[in-house]
Amino acid sequence: MNKNTVASSLICIGMALPAVPAFAANPMMEEVVVTARKRAENLQEVPMAVSAFSSDQLKIAQVSDITDLQRMTPNVVLSDTGGLVAGAVQVFIRGIGNDPGFDQGVGIYIDDVYLNRTTGSLLKAYDIERIEVLKGPQGNLYGRNTIGGAIKYVTRKPGDEVIGDIGVTLGSFNAREVSGGVSGPLTESGLYGGVGFVKSQRDGIQTNVSNGDEYWTEDVGAFRTNLLWRISDSQELSVSADIMQDHSDPRVPVRIAIDKNVLSGIDFVITGANTFLGGTGLETVPNDSSLPSDKDNINSEFKSGFDQYQIETSTFAVNYVADFNEQWTMKSVTSLRKMENNQPFDFDGSDQQFITTERPVESKDFSQELQFNYSAETLKGVVGLYYLDGEQDYKNITRQYARLRAIQTHTLDTFYDNQQVKSKSIYGSLDWDFMPEWQLSVGARYTKDSKSIEQHSTLTQGFYALALLQGFPANAVVAVAPGQEALAETQPMFAGWATPYTRYFETTGPVDTAASDDWNELTPAIKLSHFYDEDTLFYGGVSGGFKAGGFQTQGGLTTPFDPETVMAYTLGMKSTLMSGRLSLNTELFYNDYQDKQFTYVYLSGSDLLQSVDNVGEMTGQGGELELRFSATDSVLLGFNVGYLDSTVKSYKTTDSTGQSVDIARFTEIGFSPKWTAQLNAQYQTELADYGTITAAGNVSWRTSSYTNSPIDTRTQFSDVQQQEEHYLLNASIAFETKDRHWNVALQGKNLEDKRVLTSSYVVGPFVTGGYNNPRTLALSLSYNF
C-alpha cells in the first residue's frame, strides 16, 4: 500500500467517523476517570489535553513499554536513545522534550513520584491501572520540570476483592515473558497488599559482524509491591517499593554516515609515513569508511565495555492521605529512588579504535511533596510544596585514539564527578465556578533550582613527532610511530620536523572543575472554561513552563548556560455525542519558547569538544483531534491526528572568526514530525457459549522528522538524520473464556517490518543511529482471577 494513500485514508476516515449513523443497540462507552488536576475527574470535564489508557486498552493495543505510547496519541514522540547509548528514553510532546544531557522537559511519574533520570525510565507496562499523557506545561500542578507535559503511570491499588493474573508470552527472537500480580485484603482491620512482577528475555536482534556476538537482547526483571493501610475513614497510608534490573546485552549504535574527507586527511597523517618514510607510520590499515549492509549489523571492538552494561533501579515511596473535614484533604508523598548504571559508548560504529567511553553511574534522588486540596460546591483548589534532592556520581574513562586525533592520543580519566541538584517549589491552582456553566482556573508555581558540580580528572596525552615531506605542500605532515623517529630521519623524502619536538612524549596532569549556581522563576497559568451543555466543554488559556540552566565544562573551564522558558496558549473543545457513543476532543496550541537549550559534539582541529547553547527563540503551533466511537455492540473505533509546526526564530552563535551570527534560517528542530495520526479498530463477538473473540488492529502514521536536535541543514549530515515518512501496522486476535478466567492471544507488531531511524548522534566525522524494532509475533496465555 502506498504511504501517501495510507496517510490520506487515515485523515479521510477520521473526518468521516463522526458522521456514521447511530445504531439502535449501542452501549455507552466506559467513563474515563483521571487525576490530571490532582483529584479524580471525568476526562471529558478536564479543560486540558489529556489522553488516558486503561490496562485493558494497553493490552489490546500491545503496549509493552513506554515507547509504544507514541502511537496512541498525536504529537508525541517516544524512543530510546539507541543512537548513542542504550537504556534511556527520549520523550517529546509538541516538540518539547528530553534533550540528551539536560533536565527532562516532559516529566515521567510512577503514581505521584517524579523520575529524575531518563536512564531507567524505559518503563515496562505491568501492574498498571492506567497511563495518563498530559500535554503542555503542568508546573502549577505537578512536580519538577513539566515544561512540555507529563506521562503518569498509575499502578494497580489493592482493594476489598482478591484479584490477580499470571501470563506467559512466547514470541519472535526467542522472546519469553512471564508476568503477573495479585492484590487484596490481608486482614479484616483495613490492611491491604499487592505485588506485581515481570520477567522478560529475548535473543539478540543485532549481530556484531566483527566477532559474531549478539546484542540488543533483553534480560529485564521488575517487581513491585504495595501495602495499603486504611487507618480510619479519614486516613490512609500506602507504602510501595519497586526494583528493576536490566542485564541485557545493550543496543549498539549503528554507523549511518561518515565524513570521508576528514577520514582521508587522518589517513594521510597516521599512515603516510609507511608509504613515504620507510614504514614508520602509526597504523598499517587505513581507516574504515564502510557502512553496514543491514540495519541490524553492527561492527564494534568495544566488547569489554558493552559487557559491563547494566541498569538497576529501586524506588521506595510512602503516601499518606488525611481528610481534615469535608472540604480539606492533606496528602504527603515521600520517595527515595536509587540507580546504578554502567554506560558504554562506542562513538565511531566500527571495529577500529577511534573514541570510546566507559561510564559507571550511581544516583540517588529524594523527593517530598505536600499537597492541600480544597473542595466546595463552587470552589476547588490545591496548594503544594515540592522538594527534590538529587545526587549523581560518575567515574568514566574516555579514550581518543590516533585514528581520531591523528597527531596525538587523549585519555581522560574522570575518577570523581559529583553533580547535585536541589529543587524547591510552591505551586497552587484554583478552579472557581463563578457562574453556572462557567469556570475560571488560575494557578502559579515558584521554583528555585540549585545545582553544583565537582570533577577531578587526569588527562594523559601522547604527542607524536610530525614529519615534513619533500615534494609536498608545507602543511602536509605525517605522524611517526614512537621509536621510529631516527629511522624516519634517514629516509630520502624526509624534509624535517613540523613540530619543535622530534620524539614522541606524553604529558599527564589534573583537570579539575567546580561550579555552582541557582535559578528561579515564577510561572503562571490561567484558563477559562465554558460548559455549553452537559456534553460539551469549551476552554482556553495560557500557562508557563520553566527548566533550569546548567553547566558546560571544557578543559577545567565551566560556563553556565541559562534556563529555558515557554508560554503555551491553548484553545480546546471536548464533547460527548450520540448518547455517549462518540467522544470528540480537539485542541489548538501555540508555544512561545525562549532560550532553548541544546548540546552538540564537534571536532575542532584535533580537539573533540562539546558545546551547549541557548538557542534564542522558537515557536511551536498546531492542533490535535482525538475521538472514540462505539459504532455497534461489537465495534469500537478510534482515530487521532496531530499537526505541529516548529520554527526557530533566533539562534545566535559564534562563527569561526569569532563573530556573532544568527543561524536560525539554517536550523531545524528534531523529534517534531509535522503530521502524526493513528486509526484503530476493535471487533468483539460471542462464540456460542464458549467465550468472546476480540480482533483488534491499528495503523499509525507520521511524516518525516529529524532524529537529532538541533540540525544545521547546511551540513552533509542533515539528510541522513531524517526519519522517513512511514506507517506501522499492528494487529491481534484473542479468545477469552466465558468465565473471563482464561485468555489466549496471537499478536503482531510492525507487521510489514518497516525499519526507520529513531535517534542519531554526531561525533566528529561519524554519525551513529538507532532503529525501531523489527516485525515481531507473539503468542500469550494468561489466567485471571
CORJODA-V724074 format. One line per field, one symbol per residue. phi: phi as a letter, one per 30 degrees, with the letter a starting at -180 (. if undefined). A space follows every 10 residues. Layout:
BEGIN
phi=???
END
This chain:
BEGIN
phi=.dddddedde ddddddedcd ddcdccdddd dccbbdciad bdedccdadb cbbddddddd didcbddddd ccadhbbbad cddbadjccc bbchicacde jbedccdcbc hccdcdbddi cdddcbhcda bccccjebdd bcddhcdckb cbdcddcdbd cdbaabbbbb aehhdbbbbl laaldcbccj cbbabbaabb baddccbddd bidcbhdbbb bbbbbbcbcd dadcbbbbbb bbbbbccddd dcecdcabcd ddddddeddc cddddcbiic ddbccdddcd cddbdcccbb cceddddcda bbbbbbbbbb bbcdadccbc bbbcbbbbbb bcccbbdcib dcccabbcbd bbbbbcbbbb bbcbbbdcbb abbbbbbbbc bbccbbbccc cddccicaca bcccdbbcbb bbbbabbabb ccddbeibbc cbaabcbbcb bbbbbbbccc bccddccdcd ibedcdbbcc deicdddddc deddckcdcd ccbdbbbbad bcbbaaabbb acccabbcbb deadcbbcaa abbcbbbdda bccbhicbbd cddcbbcccb bbbbbbbhhj dbcbbbbcbb cccbhdcbba cbcciccccc bbbcdjbbbb blabbbbbbc dbeccbcbab bbbbbcbdda bcbcddcidd bccedccbcd hbddbbabbb bbbbbdchcc lbcbcbabbc baddadcbad cdddddcddd ccddeabbcb aabbbbdddi dcbbbcbbch dchdcbdcab acbhdcbcbb cddddbcbbb bbbcb
END
